[in-house]
Amino acid sequence: MDMQRAEKIMNSDVFVNVHYHGIPVYLQEVNQHTAKVFPLDSMNHEQEVDLEGLNETGPISI
């Protein structure tokens, strides 16, 4: 994922599903090559990951 798209997702009013190597994550902060994320099932486990490992899977369905 490129930095601009990650920033748009992070600032969006719509929750967009993002996965890091298959694990659903929440984008917390975006830098040039990395992002701070936490897995949706473990919100206390913040980690810094490479943007290349992030994949957008679409808006959340309600």
Buried (B, 14 or more C-beta within 10 A) or exposed (E): BEBEBBBEBBEEEEEBBBBBEEBBBBBEEBEEEBBBBBBEEEEEEEBEBEBEBBEBEEEEEE
